[in-house]
Amino acid sequence: MEKEPLASPIADISAQDWQHTPESVQRFIFSLVKRLEEIVQRVADVEQKLTSLEEENRLLREKLGGNSSNSSRPPSTDPPTVERHGKAPTGKRRGAQPGHPGHRRQLLPVEHCEKVLDYYPVQCRRCGRALSGEDPQPLRHQVVEVPPITPAVEEHRLHRLTCEGCGAQTCATLPADVPRTGYGPRVVALVAVLSGRYRVSERMAREAMSDLFGVEMSVGSINALRQEASQVIGAPVAEARNFVQQQEVVQADETGFMQGNADGHNPTRRKAWLWVAVTTWVVAFRISLSRGQDAARELLGATFAAILISDRWNGYNWVRTKQRQLCWAHLKREFQKIAEREGESGLIGQALLEEERKLFSYWHRVRDGTLKRSSFGLYAGRIRQRIKRLLEHGAANEARRGDPSERARTSRTCRELLKVEEALWLFVRVEGVEPTNNAAERAIRPAVLWRRTSFGTQSAEGSEFVARMLTVVMSLRAQNRNVLEYMTQACRAARQNIAAPSLLPELSAVETHELRAA
């Protein structure tokens, strides 16, 4: 049986020439062609892999180049190489400028001074003649000193008496208003304020109580007093949280927190999240083991119908878009990230940054009173149209899930922004709505510092203490009220079985009036 002749693998060789080619040469040519095809395929695979690695390298470089200007990272995490874009130098010297009114320490009234010393000049500084008389308005100079603090100790003696009839011993009992813990309400308030206001650890609080006030106590006592303070302010904090949920405009933010499992409430060691809701006079905190929508509803209220100012975190997506104002500070960082990419993405990002700059140049004039809101609305409407066109242009590129290319990442970001485009412009239409959630970020900063120094909490009770004390501290700061005095009043009220003072501004004004009248 004759072998079927091999077909020519090369199109340029005619069939007649191929038939006259020796079989050994034909097979050699076949092997060369096959080898060449393998090389071509390998080159194609290498080129595809190189393209993928280049995109991955760009993605990693983008992540490595992330800082506070193009991501949600805080400025404290920026490396020294990040350039700070401050104000341009004015050529003026540092410090107060000529004509500045100045701020000096306010002198206390004379009746509050422990000692008043008068000094008189003896002779005229020009001619040397003897001087006498009284200056009705002498120059006043006060020296403030803190005397050594010694704790006021009140000893209660319980006598045990023996009955002459039956011989039984009976011991007296402490009055109801005497604390069983051995520490007065102001000591409890001091421990709570050292932890909640000044963010010191339990051991540092113990040392501070010893060094500053001469009160010796154990770390266990510090923790017990902190829990007592947490129980004392439970009702006012609950009232404050409910008050926040009823306001017309609320700013919200969240950050990671750490909660241990000392009490068995976090057996899977889930990451905790600290949430904050900010209004003009009251700030409410919560710590939850979730960053989802349920935790956001717990913070804002299930029937939340006010205006929410926040970032684009999807935990807030249950709030209707027309009730939301997205933070433009976060949006600017998104635009900056796009602008730092190459090609068309970079051009889109630069154009978005330019429109953002124009928008806020107008907004600052509105804040300064040099531009009417009606005119601002007209200018902002034009900027909105241009930004929307840029986002639509950026979203036009197809972006497959998992595609790491810069165009795909830009497309996904633009599509996500177009979904909530209505929530970018609420501050233009509604007075009292800020374009950023900076107030919420400022309120949450002390919590971040507390987290860094204490490494979180070890139990759900510890987390509740943190959330309650932050609520008290930040709310009283907004109302310019003294935290230590409030905590002292609250602890004293709890031991007298009466309601603690409120954290709400309306009630605080009534209480201030009553105290002045008394």
C-alpha positions as CSV (number, residue, x, y, z in Angstrom):
1,M,0.0,0.0,0.0
2,E,1.5,3.3,-1.1
3,K,1.8,6.2,1.4
4,E,-0.3,9.2,0.8
5,P,2.0,12.1,-0.2
6,L,2.3,14.9,2.5
7,A,0.7,18.2,1.6
8,S,3.0,21.2,1.4
9,P,2.9,23.2,4.7
10,I,4.2,26.4,2.9
11,A,1.8,28.1,0.5
12,D,4.6,29.6,-1.6
13,I,5.8,26.1,-2.7
14,S,3.8,24.7,-5.7
15,A,2.4,21.2,-5.6
16,Q,4.6,20.1,-8.5
17,D,7.8,21.3,-6.7
18,W,6.7,19.8,-3.5
19,Q,6.2,16.4,-5.2
20,H,9.8,16.4,-6.5
21,T,11.1,17.3,-3.0
22,P,12.7,14.3,-1.2
23,E,10.6,12.9,1.6
24,S,13.4,13.5,4.1
25,V,13.5,17.2,3.2
26,Q,9.7,17.4,3.4
27,R,9.7,16.0,6.9
28,F,12.5,18.4,7.9
29,I,10.4,21.3,6.6
30,F,7.4,20.0,8.5
31,S,9.5,19.9,11.7
32,L,10.7,23.5,11.1
33,V,7.2,24.8,10.4
34,K,5.9,23.1,13.5
35,R,8.7,24.5,15.6
36,L,8.1,28.0,14.1
37,E,4.4,27.7,15.0
38,E,5.3,26.8,18.6
39,I,7.7,29.8,18.8
40,V,5.0,32.1,17.4
41,Q,2.5,30.8,20.0
42,R,5.0,31.2,22.8
43,V,5.8,34.7,21.7
44,A,2.1,35.5,21.7
45,D,1.7,34.0,25.2
46,V,4.6,36.0,26.5
47,E,3.3,39.2,25.0
48,Q,-0.1,38.6,26.6
49,K,1.5,37.8,29.9
50,L,3.7,40.9,29.6
51,T,0.7,43.0,29.0
52,S,-1.0,41.5,32.0
53,L,2.1,42.1,34.2
54,E,2.3,45.7,33.0
55,E,-1.3,46.3,34.0
56,E,-0.7,44.6,37.3
57,N,2.5,46.7,37.8
58,R,0.5,49.9,37.2
59,L,-2.1,48.7,39.7
60,L,0.5,48.0,42.3
61,R,2.3,51.3,41.6
62,E,-1.0,53.1,42.0
63,K,-1.6,51.3,45.3
64,L,2.0,52.0,46.4
65,G,1.6,55.7,45.5
66,G,-1.7,56.0,47.4
67,N,-1.7,58.8,50.0
68,S,-4.1,61.2,51.6
69,S,-4.5,63.2,48.4
70,N,-5.7,60.3,46.2
71,S,-7.2,57.8,48.7
72,S,-9.0,57.7,52.1
73,R,-5.8,57.2,54.0
74,P,-5.2,59.8,56.8
75,P,-2.4,62.3,56.3
76,S,-0.5,60.7,59.3
77,T,0.2,57.7,57.1
78,D,1.8,59.7,54.3
79,P,5.5,58.9,53.8
80,P,8.0,61.8,54.0
81,T,8.3,61.9,50.2
82,V,4.7,63.1,49.8
83,E,4.8,66.8,48.8
84,R,2.6,69.1,50.9
85,H,0.8,71.7,48.9
86,G,0.3,74.5,51.4
87,K,-0.4,78.1,50.8
88,A,2.0,80.1,48.7
89,P,4.4,82.1,50.8
90,T,3.3,85.7,51.4
91,G,6.7,87.1,52.4
92,K,5.4,88.1,55.8
93,R,7.1,87.1,59.0
94,R,5.7,84.4,61.2
95,G,3.3,85.2,64.0
96,A,0.9,88.0,64.6
97,Q,0.8,90.8,62.0
98,P,0.7,94.5,62.7
99,G,-2.8,95.6,63.8
100,H,-3.6,92.2,65.1
101,P,-5.8,92.7,68.3
102,G,-4.0,89.9,70.2
103,H,-5.3,87.4,72.7
104,R,-4.2,87.6,76.3
105,R,-4.9,85.6,79.4
106,Q,-8.0,86.9,81.1
107,L,-7.4,88.2,84.6
108,L,-9.6,86.9,87.4
109,P,-11.8,89.3,89.4
110,V,-10.0,90.7,92.5
111,E,-12.4,89.0,94.9
112,H,-11.2,85.6,93.5
113,C,-7.6,86.3,94.4
114,E,-6.2,84.7,97.5
115,K,-3.7,87.6,98.1
116,V,-3.5,91.1,96.7
117,L,-0.3,93.0,97.0
118,D,0.1,96.7,96.1
119,Y,3.4,98.4,95.0
120,Y,4.0,102.1,94.9
121,P,6.8,104.1,93.3
122,V,8.9,105.9,95.9
123,Q,10.2,108.8,93.8
124,C,9.7,110.4,90.4
125,R,11.6,108.7,87.6
126,R,12.5,112.0,86.0
127,C,13.3,114.5,88.8
128,G,13.6,112.2,91.8
129,R,10.9,114.0,93.9
130,A,9.1,111.9,96.5
131,L,5.7,110.5,95.4
132,S,2.5,109.8,97.4
133,G,-1.1,109.1,96.6
134,E,-3.2,106.3,95.1
135,D,-3.7,105.0,91.6
136,P,-7.4,104.3,91.0
137,Q,-6.5,102.0,88.0
138,P,-3.2,100.3,88.7
139,L,-1.6,97.9,86.3
140,R,-2.6,94.4,87.3
141,H,-0.4,91.3,87.1
142,Q,-1.6,88.0,88.3
143,V,0.4,84.8,89.1
144,V,-1.6,81.6,89.0
145,E,-0.4,78.7,91.1
146,V,-1.9,75.3,91.8
147,P,-1.4,74.3,95.4
148,P,-0.6,70.7,96.3
149,I,-3.8,68.6,96.1
150,T,-4.6,66.4,99.0
151,P,-7.7,64.2,98.8
152,A,-10.6,64.9,101.3
153,V,-11.1,61.6,103.1
154,E,-14.3,61.0,105.1
155,E,-14.1,58.0,107.5
156,H,-17.3,56.1,108.4
157,R,-17.1,53.9,111.5
158,L,-19.5,51.1,111.9
159,H,-19.7,50.1,115.5
160,R,-20.6,46.5,116.6
161,L,-22.5,46.3,119.9
162,T,-23.3,43.2,121.9
163,C,-26.8,42.7,123.3
164,E,-26.9,42.3,127.0
165,G,-29.9,40.0,126.8
166,C,-29.0,37.4,124.2
167,G,-25.3,38.2,123.6
168,A,-25.7,38.7,119.8
169,Q,-23.6,41.3,118.1
170,T,-25.2,43.9,115.8
171,C,-23.2,46.0,113.4
172,A,-24.4,49.4,112.2
173,T,-24.9,49.9,108.4
174,L,-23.8,52.6,106.1
175,P,-26.3,55.3,105.2
176,A,-27.8,55.0,101.7
177,D,-25.9,58.0,100.4
178,V,-22.5,56.7,101.3
179,P,-20.8,55.0,98.3
180,R,-19.9,51.3,98.9
181,T,-17.0,51.6,96.4
182,G,-15.0,53.8,98.7
183,Y,-14.7,56.6,96.1
184,G,-16.8,59.7,95.7
185,P,-18.6,60.9,92.6
186,R,-15.8,63.3,91.6
187,V,-13.2,60.5,91.7
188,V,-15.4,58.4,89.4
189,A,-15.8,61.4,87.1
190,L,-12.0,62.1,87.1
191,V,-11.3,58.5,86.1
192,A,-13.9,58.6,83.3
193,V,-12.5,61.9,82.0
194,L,-8.9,60.8,82.1
195,S,-9.9,57.8,79.9
196,G,-12.6,59.4,77.7
197,R,-11.3,62.9,77.3
198,Y,-7.6,62.5,77.5
199,R,-7.4,58.9,76.2
200,V,-5.0,57.5,78.9
201,S,-4.8,53.8,79.6
202,E,-6.0,52.2,82.8
203,R,-2.4,52.0,84.2
204,M,-1.7,55.6,83.2
205,A,-5.0,56.7,84.8
206,R,-4.0,54.9,88.0
207,E,-0.6,56.8,88.0
208,A,-2.3,60.1,87.2
209,M,-4.7,59.7,90.1
210,S,-1.8,59.0,92.4
211,D,0.6,61.7,91.1
212,L,-2.0,64.6,90.6
213,F,-4.5,63.9,93.4
214,G,-2.8,61.6,95.9
215,V,-5.5,58.9,95.4
216,E,-4.0,55.4,95.4
217,M,-6.0,52.7,93.6
218,S,-5.5,49.5,91.7
219,V,-6.0,48.9,88.0
220,G,-9.0,46.8,88.8
221,S,-10.6,49.8,90.7
222,I,-9.9,52.0,87.7
223,N,-11.8,49.6,85.5
224,A,-14.7,49.3,88.0
225,L,-15.0,53.1,88.2
226,R,-15.0,53.3,84.4
227,Q,-17.9,50.8,84.2
228,E,-19.8,52.8,86.9
229,A,-19.4,55.9,84.9
230,S,-20.6,54.1,81.8
231,Q,-23.8,53.0,83.6
232,V,-24.3,56.6,84.9
233,I,-24.3,58.1,81.5
234,G,-26.3,55.3,79.8
235,A,-29.6,57.1,79.8
236,P,-28.3,60.6,78.7
237,V,-26.4,58.9,75.9
238,A,-29.5,57.0,74.7
239,E,-31.4,60.3,74.7
240,A,-28.6,61.9,72.7
241,R,-28.6,59.1,70.1
242,N,-32.3,59.4,69.7
243,F,-32.0,63.2,69.4
244,V,-29.5,62.9,66.6
245,Q,-31.8,60.6,64.7
246,Q,-34.5,63.3,64.7
247,Q,-32.4,66.1,63.2
248,E,-32.8,67.5,59.7
249,V,-29.1,67.1,58.6
250,V,-26.7,64.5,59.9
251,Q,-23.1,63.8,59.0
252,A,-21.9,60.2,59.3
253,D,-18.6,58.3,59.2
254,E,-17.1,55.1,60.4
255,T,-13.6,53.7,61.1
256,G,-12.2,50.4,62.1
257,F,-11.9,49.4,65.8
258,M,-10.7,46.4,67.8
259,Q,-12.8,44.5,70.3
260,G,-11.6,41.4,72.1
261,N,-13.5,38.4,73.3
262,A,-12.9,38.6,77.1
263,D,-16.6,38.4,77.7
264,G,-17.5,35.9,75.0
265,H,-19.4,38.4,72.8
266,N,-16.9,38.2,69.9
267,P,-15.9,34.5,69.6
268,T,-14.9,34.7,66.0
269,R,-12.7,37.8,66.6
270,R,-14.5,39.9,64.1
271,K,-13.3,43.4,63.4
272,A,-15.3,46.0,65.1
273,W,-16.3,49.4,63.6
274,L,-16.8,52.7,65.3
275,W,-19.7,54.8,63.8
276,V,-20.3,58.5,64.4
277,A,-23.3,60.7,63.6
278,V,-22.8,64.4,63.9
279,T,-25.3,67.3,64.2
280,T,-24.8,70.9,65.3
281,W,-25.1,70.4,69.0
282,V,-25.0,66.6,69.7
283,V,-22.6,63.9,68.4
284,A,-23.5,60.2,68.8
285,F,-21.1,57.2,68.7
286,R,-21.7,53.5,68.4
287,I,-19.4,50.5,68.2
288,S,-20.6,47.5,66.2
289,L,-19.1,44.3,64.9
290,S,-20.4,45.1,61.5
291,R,-19.9,47.7,58.8
292,G,-23.0,46.8,57.0
293,Q,-26.3,48.5,56.5
294,D,-27.8,47.1,59.7
295,A,-25.1,48.9,61.7
296,A,-25.8,52.1,59.8
297,R,-29.6,51.8,60.5
298,E,-28.8,51.3,64.1
299,L,-26.8,54.6,64.1
300,L,-29.2,56.7,62.0
301,G,-32.5,55.0,62.9
302,A,-34.6,52.6,60.8
303,T,-37.0,55.4,59.9
304,F,-34.3,57.9,59.0
305,A,-35.8,60.6,56.7
306,A,-33.3,63.4,57.1
307,I,-30.4,64.5,54.9
308,L,-27.3,62.4,55.2
309,I,-23.8,63.7,54.4
310,S,-21.4,60.9,54.1
311,D,-18.8,59.2,51.8
312,R,-19.8,56.6,49.2
313,W,-19.6,53.6,51.5
314,N,-22.4,51.1,50.5
315,G,-23.5,50.7,54.1
316,Y,-25.5,54.0,53.5
317,N,-27.1,52.9,50.2
318,W,-30.4,52.2,51.9
319,V,-30.8,55.9,52.3
320,R,-32.5,57.4,49.2
321,T,-30.2,59.2,46.8
322,K,-32.2,62.4,47.0
323,Q,-31.7,62.5,50.8
324,R,-27.9,62.2,50.5
325,Q,-25.0,64.6,50.0
326,L,-21.8,62.8,49.1
327,C,-18.5,64.2,50.4
328,W,-16.6,66.2,47.8
329,A,-13.4,65.8,49.6
330,H,-13.6,62.0,49.0
331,L,-14.6,62.7,45.3
332,K,-11.6,65.0,44.8
333,R,-9.3,62.1,45.9
334,E,-11.1,59.8,43.4
335,F,-10.5,62.4,40.7
336,Q,-6.9,62.8,41.7
337,K,-6.4,59.0,41.5
338,I,-7.8,59.0,38.0
339,A,-5.7,62.0,37.0
340,E,-2.5,60.2,38.0
341,R,-3.2,57.4,35.5
342,E,-1.8,57.4,31.9
343,G,-3.5,58.1,28.6
344,E,-7.2,58.9,28.3
345,S,-7.9,58.2,32.0
346,G,-5.4,60.8,33.1
347,L,-7.0,63.4,30.8
348,I,-10.4,62.7,32.2
349,G,-9.2,62.9,35.8
350,Q,-7.4,66.2,35.1
351,A,-10.6,67.6,33.6
352,L,-12.7,66.5,36.6
353,L,-10.2,68.1,39.0
354,E,-10.4,71.4,37.0
355,E,-14.3,71.4,37.2
356,E,-14.0,70.6,41.0
357,R,-11.7,73.5,41.4
358,K,-14.1,75.9,39.6
359,L,-17.1,74.6,41.7
360,F,-15.4,75.3,45.0
361,S,-14.0,78.6,44.0
362,Y,-17.7,79.6,43.6
363,W,-18.7,77.8,46.8
364,H,-16.1,79.7,48.9
365,R,-17.5,83.0,47.5
366,V,-20.9,81.9,48.7
367,R,-19.5,81.2,52.1
368,D,-17.8,84.6,52.2
369,G,-21.0,86.4,51.1
370,T,-19.5,87.7,47.8
371,L,-21.7,85.5,45.6
372,K,-25.5,85.0,45.8
373,R,-26.8,81.4,46.0
374,S,-29.0,82.0,42.9
375,S,-25.9,82.8,40.9
376,F,-24.0,79.9,42.4
377,G,-26.8,77.6,41.4
378,L,-26.6,78.7,37.8
379,Y,-22.8,78.2,37.7
380,A,-23.0,74.9,39.5
381,G,-25.6,73.7,37.0
382,R,-23.2,74.2,34.1
383,I,-20.4,72.5,36.0
384,R,-22.7,69.6,36.7
385,Q,-23.4,69.1,33.0
386,R,-19.7,69.1,32.2
387,I,-18.8,66.7,35.0
388,K,-21.6,64.3,34.0
389,R,-20.3,64.3,30.4
390,L,-16.8,63.5,31.6
391,L,-18.1,60.7,33.8
392,E,-20.2,59.3,30.9
393,H,-17.1,59.5,28.6
394,G,-15.0,57.6,31.2
395,A,-17.8,55.0,31.8
396,A,-18.1,54.3,28.0
397,N,-15.1,51.9,28.0
398,E,-16.1,48.3,28.7
399,A,-14.9,47.1,32.1
400,R,-15.0,43.4,32.7
401,R,-15.1,42.2,36.3
402,G,-11.6,41.7,37.5
403,D,-10.0,43.6,34.6
404,P,-7.0,45.4,36.2
405,S,-6.3,47.8,33.4
406,E,-6.4,51.6,34.1
407,R,-9.2,52.2,31.6
408,A,-11.3,49.5,33.2
409,R,-10.7,50.9,36.7
410,T,-11.6,54.4,35.5
411,S,-14.7,53.0,33.8
412,R,-15.9,51.2,37.0
413,T,-15.3,54.4,39.1
414,C,-17.2,56.6,36.6
415,R,-20.1,54.1,36.4
416,E,-20.4,54.0,40.2
417,L,-20.4,57.8,40.4
418,L,-23.1,58.1,37.7
419,K,-25.3,55.9,39.8
420,V,-25.3,58.4,42.7
421,E,-24.8,61.5,40.6
422,E,-27.9,63.1,42.1
423,A,-26.3,63.0,45.5
424,L,-23.4,65.2,44.5
425,W,-25.4,68.4,44.2
426,L,-27.8,68.5,47.2
427,F,-25.7,71.2,48.9
428,V,-26.3,73.5,45.9
429,R,-30.1,73.4,46.3
430,V,-30.5,73.1,50.1
431,E,-29.1,75.7,52.6
432,G,-27.5,74.2,55.7
433,V,-26.1,71.2,53.8
434,E,-22.3,71.1,53.6
435,P,-20.5,69.6,50.6
436,T,-18.2,67.5,52.8
437,N,-18.5,65.3,55.9
438,N,-15.4,67.0,57.4
439,A,-17.3,67.5,60.7
440,A,-17.8,63.8,61.1
441,E,-14.2,63.1,60.3
442,R,-13.0,65.7,62.8
443,A,-15.3,64.1,65.4
444,I,-14.0,60.6,64.8
445,R,-10.3,61.6,65.0
446,P,-10.1,61.4,68.8
447,A,-11.5,57.9,68.6
448,V,-8.7,57.0,66.1
449,L,-6.1,58.3,68.6
450,W,-7.8,56.4,71.4
451,R,-7.7,53.2,69.3
452,R,-4.0,53.7,68.5
453,T,-3.0,54.2,72.1
454,S,-5.2,51.5,73.7
455,F,-5.4,48.9,70.9
456,G,-9.2,48.8,71.2
457,T,-11.1,47.1,74.0
458,Q,-11.4,43.6,75.4
459,S,-15.2,43.3,75.8
460,A,-18.5,44.6,74.7
461,E,-18.8,46.6,77.9
462,G,-15.5,48.3,77.2
463,S,-16.6,49.2,73.7
464,E,-19.8,50.7,75.1
465,F,-17.8,52.8,77.6
466,V,-15.7,54.1,74.7
467,A,-18.8,55.0,72.6
468,R,-20.7,56.6,75.5
469,M,-17.7,58.7,76.7
470,L,-17.0,59.9,73.2
471,T,-20.7,60.9,72.9
472,V,-20.4,62.8,76.1
473,V,-17.1,64.5,75.3
474,M,-17.9,65.5,71.7
475,S,-21.4,66.7,72.5
476,L,-20.3,68.8,75.4
477,R,-17.5,70.3,73.4
478,A,-20.0,71.3,70.7
479,Q,-22.0,73.1,73.5
480,N,-19.0,74.6,75.2
481,R,-19.8,72.7,78.4
482,N,-17.3,71.4,81.0
483,V,-16.9,67.6,80.8
484,L,-15.6,67.0,84.3
485,E,-18.3,69.1,85.9
486,Y,-21.0,67.2,83.9
487,M,-19.6,63.8,84.8
488,T,-19.4,64.8,88.5
489,Q,-23.1,66.0,88.4
490,A,-24.1,62.8,86.6
491,C,-22.3,60.5,89.1
492,R,-23.7,62.4,92.1
493,A,-27.2,62.2,90.6
494,A,-26.9,58.5,90.1
495,R,-25.9,57.9,93.7
496,Q,-28.9,60.0,94.8
497,N,-31.2,58.0,92.5
498,I,-32.2,60.9,90.4
499,A,-31.9,61.5,86.7
500,A,-28.6,62.5,85.3
501,P,-28.3,65.9,83.5
502,S,-29.1,65.8,79.9
503,L,-26.7,66.1,77.0
504,L,-29.3,68.0,74.9
505,P,-28.7,71.7,74.3
506,E,-32.3,72.7,75.2
507,L,-32.2,71.0,78.6
508,S,-28.7,72.3,79.3
509,A,-29.9,75.9,78.9
510,V,-32.8,75.3,81.4
511,E,-30.4,73.8,83.9
512,T,-28.0,76.6,83.5
513,H,-30.8,79.1,84.2
514,E,-31.9,77.1,87.3
515,L,-28.4,77.0,88.6
516,R,-27.9,80.7,88.2
517,A,-31.2,81.4,89.9
518,A,-30.3,79.2,92.8
